[in-house]
Structures are given as structure tokens and as C-alpha cells.
Amino acid sequence: MALARTLAITLTGLDGHLVDVEAHCAQGLPGFTLVGLPDTAVRESRERVRAALGSCGVTWGEHRLTVNLSPADLPKTGTGVDLALALAVLGARGKLPRRAVEHMARTVHLGELGLDGSVHSVRGILPSVRAAVAAGVEEVVVARAAAHEAGLVRGARVTAVSHLGEIVERYGGRLPSSAAELLERARSRDPQPRPEPAAGGRRPDLAEVVGQPRARHALEVAAAGGHHLLLVGPPGAGKTMLAERLPSILPPLEADDAVTVTSLHSLAGTFSPDAGLLTSPPLRAPHHTATRAAVIGGGSGTPRPGDVSLAHRGVLFLDEAPEFPGGVLDCLRQPLESGEVSIDRAAGRATYPAAFQLVLAANPCPCGRGGGRGLACTCTSLQRRRYFSRLSGPLLDRVDIQIEVEAVTARDLKTVGTGESSEVVAQRVAQARERAARRLADTPWRLMGQVPGSWLRSAASGTDPDLLAPLMAALDRGDLTLRGVDRVLRVAWTLADLSSRPAPGSAELGAALSLRTRGARP
């Protein structure tokens, strides 16, 4: 009878949990039992491990193997436990020295096994290694393809392997000559070249937008305060160009946010580790045919992050917003308030961060020519009401800035290239954010878009009580909801930060009201 153990990581959302992989080998009827709430992928690891060990010249023999994944009440998901399971079985079978077995018990092993013993990378390496280091385990073994991503975690001592036999030899185990030849062939394979970042790629620049001074001003205000934005205008007015250039005027991500955003993209399988951590605010622009699971997150088994989470600390852009299903749009209301999304499935519950800036773009009517006086519009009033009513009132109530984007004229084309660049606007945005951060230094918030209305309306915020009087009158008339009052105050404070004023006055309040009623003027 022999017992060996090692460590692995299982992810629930972005939260990683340390898993003890314990293997017990005893005499009896030959068999392999895997316990500890494994999902289908983990249960199938038994066959992958059997074939991989066979390729390394290790047969099962007349033994009864029992593998426990502890804690036993925590669901285990994914194929990342393959490598740990194989090493625990080898240790229990006595194929590894005692010193190596003791070392394995303090090392996390992450990787999926191929039938020939090759070790493949899995999704979520970055959050997994981060969870291991947070749990006090610094020794981590990963697939060679995942070494660069794992090395992004500070404090982790990463060992990269490409074949199971490689780690067996490192631990002092001996392989038969046939397996040694297989390992040599694996080592002799030319490593795949890493894709180089696009050399000629350039970020979209705000200077490329033709005209649209009001929309550009609204974009700057949204960036300075982290406000949500609605752009309404005819086709070709530049709504999409404006939205796609919002990330270019946002500050780079802070260190903690960069790790979180990168972890989310690693878990979703959309992260290329060659460029390092993601430091620029992400932009997600799902098509209007995207499902609720794609936008919010979900799927079968363990819920995966959706676009709202992949846009964390960045921008979620919904072009042709009225064409999105109503259920998808209304699902945005909760993460807009809380900054996170919780998804429940039969396999468990996952909570992902979802603090994004929402940008909605819409035509004024189905034909798109209903802007301004709407003389060229061919839609009936009923068609126009039905079209725009797809954006529910509760959702629009959460959008701080709502403006009309006018059609581009021939006169605007003469001003091509004269608009301010993203670099210039980004400097003003950064300065406004610094002023807000200094003012909110003793609070848990850093942006005006994060500040709750109860604090804004209190004396602690420094808001002039006389400034609240017209807002309270609008609230009594039903022109604004209480949430709308708070959103107007937020925008007024952001306008004051952009103007280097200590507090908003009547001018900022009037501008904030016009920004919310599609009548913005810089």
C-alpha cells in the first residue's frame, strides 16, 4: 500500500481553489476510482492519464487505485488536473523517489495530457497561478506553451515542461528506453515561433472624426467621469467612430486592474501572453445577434465570462442598440449598478467583475433619417415610438449622457484633420480624473461615475444646496427620477473637474442637464 499527493487548482469564476490530489495504491481487484465531485472533463482524465503513462512505459498492473480530489465538497472542473493526477499515481505506484514525492506535495501542477504524454496548456493559467501564490504555494509546473503567461504572476517560480516524461526525469524517475526515445523526439521538436505583435498597427485616434464638436465634448466628459453614454443620430454620422475611440482617451489600467482584466481574458481563451499584461482599457463590441450568455456570461457547465466582464475597466459598445433583444439589454441593468455579475448554473455559481462604461448607439428611427426636423423620414410616428421603445426606460435612466449626433455636412469635410488628437484629449481627461481622485481620497471611490447619489446630495460632498433646488423641482414634476437627479449631479461634478473648478455651479448644472436630454453643447 502506498500514498502520494500533489496540488492542482480549480477555478470557480475568477476565484482559484487549491486542490489536493491524493492517490492511493493497494492490492485488490484492478480498478481506478476518482472521487471528489469531478465534472465530465475531470472524470475523462482517467483515460488520458492511462494512455499517457502507457506511452511513458508505465503499466497499470494488478493494483487498485483510488484518487481523491480534496476538498471533496468542491466541484472540480476542467482538464488542468491531468498532470497532477498522473504524478500522484506515479508516486503512489512507487515510480518516483521519496524525496520527489515529498516535493510534489508542495508544488502545483497545471496541464492537460495528450495520449502520447505531451503536456498542453489550459485556459485560466494566469488566475490559477495567481491563486496558487495567494495560497502560499510558489512552485508551479505548467505546459511550456503557458510558461510566459504563468511568469506574469509575481512571486511564482515556474517550471515549464512539454512532456510528462520530462517532469518524471526532473523528479528522479526512470523511464524505459522506448519512453526515453519518445521524450527525446519531443525535445527535438522545433519550438513554435511566437506570433509577433502587429508592427504596423495603430490605435484609432479622435482626430480622425470629422466634425461633431458636441459629440466629441460628450465623449470627453464620459471618459473623465466614467459615465455611460448614448449616441443617437443618422447613419454615417460617426457614432461608431466615436465609440471606438473612447478607449484611446482613457488612462492606462492600474496594476491590480491589469491583472484582473488579463485574468478574465485568459479564462475566456482570448489572451495572448506574448504582449504581457493587458494595460489598455479593453473594448468589446458584440453584434446585435449575440445571445444573453455571450453578453452576460454563462454556457453549459461552469459559467464563462461574457462581454460585460471582458469589458471590465473598459468600454462595452452596443452598436444598433435597439436591435438587441430586450432581454439582453435589461440584463445590463444589474451590472451597471453593482459592477459585477453573478451567474448561476447547475454546476455552480460564478461571480465576475463587470465595471464597464456602456456606450449605446442608435438611429433615431428605423429608416435612420428622423434626426433634426425629420423631413426626409418615411417612418410613421408609431414605428418611431416602437423602434426606440426597445431601449427600456429603466436602462436609459442609468445612462448619464444622452446626445444627438448630427449628420456630417460638406462644410465639416473641410475641417478634416483639424480636430484634437486622442493624446491631447487624454491629457485633459487624466487631469480631471486626478482632481476627482484627490477630492475623493477619503472615500472608497475614485471616479464621479462611481459616487452614489446619497453622498452627492449630502453636505460631505461639498455640493451647493442651492444647486439642488432646480433638480428637486424637476423631480417633483416627474421630469427626472431620483436616479436621474444623481446622474446629473455626477456629470456636473465631472464638468467642474474638466474646468478646474472646485465645485459645480449653475453653468455646470445646466450643461449636465442638456447632456442628459440630447441637447448637449460644449
PyMOL commands that set and color helices and strands:
alter all, ss='L'
color gray80, all
select helices_A, chain A and resi 40-43+45-55+82-92+98-104+125-134+144-150+164-170+177-188+206-208+213-225+239-244+247-249+255-268+273-275+292-296+307-310+321-323+326-330+333-338+381-388+393-396+410-413+422-439+448-450+453-456+459-461+465-477+482-498+506-516
alter helices_A, ss='H'
color red, helices_A
select strands_A, chain A and resi 2-12+15-26+31-35+64-70+107-110+112-113+119-120+139-143+157-161+229-232+283-284+297-298+304-305+315-318+340-345+348-353+357-362+401-404
alter strands_A, ss='S'
color yellow, strands_A
deselect
rebuild
show_as cartoon
